[in-house]
Amino acid sequence: MDKTSIRNEMKIKLNAIDKITYEHQSYHIAKQLFHTNEWKNASVIGITVSRFPEVDTWQVIREGWAEGKAIVIPKCYPSTKNMKFFQIHEFNQMESVYYELFEPKEDHATEVKSGDIDLLIVPGLAFTKEGYRIGFGGGYYDRYLMRFQGTKLSLAFSEQIKEELPIEQYDLPITQIITEQGIINCKKNT
């Protein structure tokens, strides 16, 4: 199955999750994240602001602020297919852009360089237990991960874990996937 077919299949599957299940599973995923050493040891956390049916990251961002962590969110630049991360202190420092994504307002946020991010929570639509992922098709994270040296993990519903995915030479695996059913340590599976 090609990446486009997998994306379409996964979007249908995720959109079928009812609101109660979505909230319940997102809560359990976040709770597990907060108990990891990766979260506890991180001072600066890079994270995408979710939109349904992605795992809810709004509560993760709020918890990060409550714990005094610096929360940085990406801004995508379609002309170059690159992205930069900016620190935000409250949600009103964001704006809704294309595809109803929330990004930082550059004039209301501070840019944070890749080397200063301790933990990067990488979004995706489908994952293997080895840490490979299929994103939403823009390639922004694939490019960013090539130069990112910090810890990278993903939050996913168990429905998003697949036995195999088409992997290309530039695809880089993440080290952990946290689902409502537990933590998958990807390094142990390779």
For each residue, the residues with C-beta under 8 A, 3 or more apart:
1: 5 6 9 166
2: 5 6 166
3: 6 7 134 137 165 166
4: 7 8 137
5: 1 2 8 9
6: 1 2 3 9 10 125 126 134 162 165 166
7: 3 4 10 11 125 126 134 136 137
8: 4 5 11 12
9: 1 5 6 12 13
10: 6 7 13 14 125 126 134 159 160
11: 7 8 14 15 53 125
12: 8 9 15 16
13: 9 10 16 17 159
14: 10 11 17 53 54 125 157 159 160
15: 11 12 53
16: 12 13
17: 13 14 21 22 25 53 157 159
18: 21 22
19: 22 23
20: 23 24
21: 17 18 24 25
22: 17 18 19 25 26 52 53 56
23: 19 20 26 27 56
24: 20 21 27 28 180
25: 17 21 22 28 29 55 157 180
26: 22 23 29 30 55 56 59
27: 23 24 30 31 56 59
28: 24 25 31 32 180
29: 25 26 32 33 55 155 156 157 178 179 180
30: 26 27 33 34 55 56 59 60 63 155
31: 27 28 34 35
32: 28 29 35 36 178 182 183
33: 29 30 36 39 60 121 153 155 178
34: 30 31 39 63
35: 31 32 39 40
36: 32 33 39 40 153 176 178 183
37: 40 41
38: 41 42 119 151 153 176
39: 33 34 35 36 42 45 119
40: 35 36 37
41: 37 38 118
42: 38 39 45 69 118 119 151
43: 69 70 118
44: 69 70 72 87 112 116 117 118 119
45: 39 42 64 69 70 71 72 117 118 119 120 121
46: 72 73 74 85 112 117 119 120 121
47: 57 60 61 64 71 72 73 120 121
48: 54 57 73 74 121 123
49: 57 58 61 73 94 101 102 103
50: 54 55 56 57 58 123
51: 54 100 101 102
52: 22
53: 11 14 15 17 22
54: 14 48 50 51 57 123
55: 25 26 29 30 50 155 156 157
56: 22 23 26 27 30 50 59 60
57: 47 48 49 50 54 60 61 121 155
58: 49 50 61 62 91
59: 26 27 30 56 62 63
60: 30 33 47 56 57 63 64 121 155
61: 47 49 57 58 64 65 71 73 91
62: 58 59 65 66
63: 30 34 59 60 66 67
64: 45 47 60 61 67 69 70 71
65: 61 62 68 69 71 89
66: 62 63
67: 63 64
68: 65
69: 42 43 44 45 64 65
70: 43 44 45 64 87 112
71: 45 47 61 64 65 87 88 89
72: 44 45 46 47 85 86 87 88 112 117
73: 46 47 48 49 61 85 86 88 94 102 103 104
74: 46 48 83 84 85 86 103 140 144
75: 83 84 85 86 103 104 106
76: 82 83 97 101 103 138 140
77: 80 81 82 83 84
78: 81 98
79:
80: 77
81: 77 78 138 139 140 143
82: 76 77 140 143 144
83: 74 75 76 77 140 141 143 144
84: 74 75 77 111
85: 46 72 73 74 75 111 112 114 117
86: 72 73 74 75 104 106 109 110 111 112
87: 44 70 71 72 109 110 111 112
88: 71 72 73 91 93 94 104 108 109
89: 65 71 93
90: 93
91: 58 61 88 94
92:
93: 88 89 90 104 105 108 109
94: 49 73 88 91 102 103 104 105
95: 102 103 104 105
96: 100 101 102
97: 76 101 102 103
98: 78 101
99:
100: 51 96
101: 49 51 76 96 97 98
102: 49 51 73 94 95 96 97
103: 49 73 74 75 76 94 95 97
104: 73 75 86 88 93 94 95 108 109
105: 93 94 95 108 109
106: 75 86 109 111
107:
108: 88 93 104 105
109: 86 87 88 93 104 105 106
110: 86 87
111: 84 85 86 87 106
112: 44 46 70 72 85 86 87 116 117
113: 116 117
114: 85 117 144 147 148 149 150
115: 149 150
116: 44 112 113
117: 44 45 46 72 85 112 113 114 120 148 150
118: 41 42 43 44 45 150 151
119: 38 39 42 44 45 46 150 151 152 153
120: 45 46 47 117 145 148 150 151 152 153
121: 33 45 46 47 48 57 60 152 153 154 155
122: 133 141 145 152 153 154 174
123: 48 50 54 135 136 141 154
124: 127 133 134 135 136 141 154 156 160
125: 6 7 10 11 14 133 134 135 136 160
126: 6 7 10 133 134 160 161 162 165
127: 124 131 132 133 134 154 156 160 161 162 165 174 177
128: 131 132 133 161 162 163 164 165
129: 161 177 184 186 189
130: 173 186 189 190
131: 127 128 173 174 175 176 177 186 187 189 190
132: 127 128 165 167 171 173
133: 122 124 125 126 127 128 154 165 171 173 174
134: 3 6 7 10 124 125 126 127 165 166
135: 123 124 125 138 139 140 141 142
136: 7 123 124 125
137: 3 4 7
138: 76 81 135
139: 81 135 142 143
140: 74 76 81 82 83 135 143 144
141: 83 122 123 124 135 144 145
142: 135 139 145 146 170 171 172
143: 81 82 83 139 140 146
144: 74 82 83 114 140 141 147 148
145: 120 122 141 142 148 152 172
146: 142 143 170 172
147: 114 144
148: 114 117 120 144 145 152
149: 114 115
150: 114 115 117 118 119 120
151: 38 42 118 119 120 175
152: 119 120 121 122 145 148 174 175
153: 33 36 38 119 120 121 122 174 175 176 177 178
154: 121 122 123 124 127 133 174 176 177 178
155: 29 30 33 55 57 60 121 177 178 179
156: 29 55 124 127 160 161 177 178 179
157: 14 17 25 29 55 160 179 180
158: 161 179 180 181
159: 10 13 14 17
160: 10 14 124 125 126 127 156 157 179
161: 126 127 128 129 156 158 177 179 184
162: 6 126 127 128 165
163: 128
164: 128
165: 3 6 126 127 128 132 133 134 162
166: 1 2 3 6 134
167: 132 171
168: 171
169:
170: 142 146
171: 132 133 142 167 168
172: 142 145 146
173: 130 131 132 133 186 190
174: 122 127 131 133 152 153 154 177 186
175: 131 151 152 153 185 186 187
176: 36 38 131 153 154 183 184 185 186
177: 127 129 131 153 154 155 156 161 174 183 184 186
178: 29 32 33 36 153 154 155 156 182 183 184
179: 29 155 156 157 158 160 161 182 183 184
180: 24 25 28 29 157 158
181: 158
182: 32 178 179
183: 32 36 176 177 178 179
184: 129 161 176 177 178 179 189
185: 175 176 188 189
186: 129 130 131 173 174 175 176 177 189 190
187: 131 175 190
188: 185
189: 129 130 131 184 185 186
190: 130 131 173 186 187
